[in-house]
Amino acid sequence: MLLLSLLLLIIILSGMLIRDVLYRQIELSYFILLGAGILFYSLLRCDRHTILVNFFVNSLIIAMMTGALILVYALKKKNKNFFHTKLGAGDVLFWILVTPLFAPANFILWMIFSLLLSLLPAAGQTLKKGTATAIPLAGYQSGILVAVLLLNNFLLHCNLFEEPLFLPAL
């Protein structure tokens, strides 16, 4: 059952990657499926208390990070339309949906590395075209999450839900 839930999650995340990269949008149905898939997978992997703690602590991290970004852009650029020009609401929704999958320290590591890795294709496109392009962030992070889940399930065997850091497994 655990392997089936992982496969379901990978299919949903792969669909999100393809939709975001090709069409620069992800339909609401993908987010609903992702939420259900993550809940199903999480409940098979750990207890409800851990899922709730991860959700609330990681959501607080997202709120602080997003709030800081909005504040910086509001002060610096007088940007009133932050979620339409800088960060998509779908990106924040994606972050919130994946919060149960990681202990807070692992969530922070995943966020940092997935954001940095998401910049690589965008930097390549910018160098190639000469102009800045929009980054399909939720799509790229979906692909990176697929890699993390597969690597963890078949090679590292860490408990990303509770262990403080998955780096010692490397």
N, C-alpha and C positions, 0 to 999 in steps of 0.2 A: 504494500500500500504506500509506503514511503517513497519507493522508487517511482510509482505511478504519479504521486503528487509532485515529485521533482520534475518528471517528464512534462506534466501539465503546465507547471510553472515555466519551464524552459520554452515550451511552445508559445505561451502567451507573451513572454518577454521577447522572443524572436520576432513575433508578429509586430510588437511595438517598435522594435529596432527597424524593421523593414518599412513600416508605415511612416515613421518619423524621418528616416533618411531619404526615402523616395518622395514623399508627399508633404513633408514638414508639418504634419498634423497626426494626432492619434485620436481616434474616436472614443467617446465616453464608454462604449461597451468594453474596450480593452482595459480601461481602468477598473471597471466593475469586475471583470474576469480576473484581473490581477489581484484585486483586494480579496476576492473569494479564494483564489489559488494560494495566496500567501497565508491567509488564515488557515486553510486546510493543511498546508505544509507545516506551518508553525505549530499547530495543535498536535500534529503527529511527532514533532521533534522535541517539544518541551511543554511545561505546565502553563496554565493560563496566567498565573501570577507573573511569571517571567515575561510572557508576551506583553502584558499590560505595562509592566515597568519599562520594558524596552520601548514600547510605543510612546509612553508619556515623556520619558527622558529624552528620547531622540526627537520627538516632536518639539520639545522645548528648544533643543539645539537648532532645529530648522527655523523655528520662529525667531530666535535671536539672530541667526545668520541672515535670514530674509529681511528682518527689521533693520539690521545694520546696512544691508545693501540699499534698501529703500531710502534710508536716512542719508547715506552718502550721495546717492544720485539726486535726492531732493535738494540737498545743500549745494552740491557741486554744479549740477546741470539744470537745476530747476525743472526736472523731468516729472511731469504730473502723470504720465501714462506708463509707469514702470513695467507693468505686466504685459504690455503690448509691444514695448520696444526693447527691453533688456532681458527680461526673464519671463518665460511663459508660465501661465498658471498651471499648465499640465506638468511642467517640470517640478513645481512645488508639490502638486498632488502626487506625483510619482515618488518623490522623496518621502512624503508622509506614509504612503502605502507600503514602502519597503522597511519602515522603522521596526516592525516586529522581528525582522530577520537577524538583527544584530544587537549585541550588547553595545552600550554607548561608546566604549573605546573602539570597538570594531567598526561601528557606524561612522565615527569620525575618520578613521583610516580609510574606509571604503569611499567616503565622500571626497576626501582629499585626493586620493589616487584616481578615482573615476573622473573627477573634474579635470585633473591634470591630463589624464589620458584622452579625455574628450577634446582637449585643446589641440592635440597633435594633428588630427585630420583637418581641423579648421585652419590651423596655421599653414598647413600644406596648401589648402585651397586659396588662402589669402596670398601666399607667395606666388602661386601659379596665376591667379587672376589679377592680382595687384590691388584688390579691394577687399574689405572685410566682408565676411559672409556670416549668415545666421548659423548657429550651431544647433543641430538637433540633439539637444542635451539629454532629454529623457530617453531617446532612442539609443544614443551611445552608451548611456549608463545602463540601459537594459542589457545591451550586449556584454558589457563588462560584468554585470551581475550574473549573467549566464556563465561566464568564464569562472567567476568566483565560486558559484554553487557547484559546478562540475568539478573544479579543482579540489574543492573541499570534500565533496562526496566521494570521489574516487581516489584521491591521493593524500590529502592532508588529514582528513577525519577529525577536524576540530569541532567544538561546539561553539559556533559563532554567536549563539543566543546568550551564552553565559560566560564564556572565557573572556578575560579582560582584553587579551590581544591574541590574534591568530598568527602573529609573526613568529612566536617560538616554534610553531610547527614547521616553518620553512627551514 
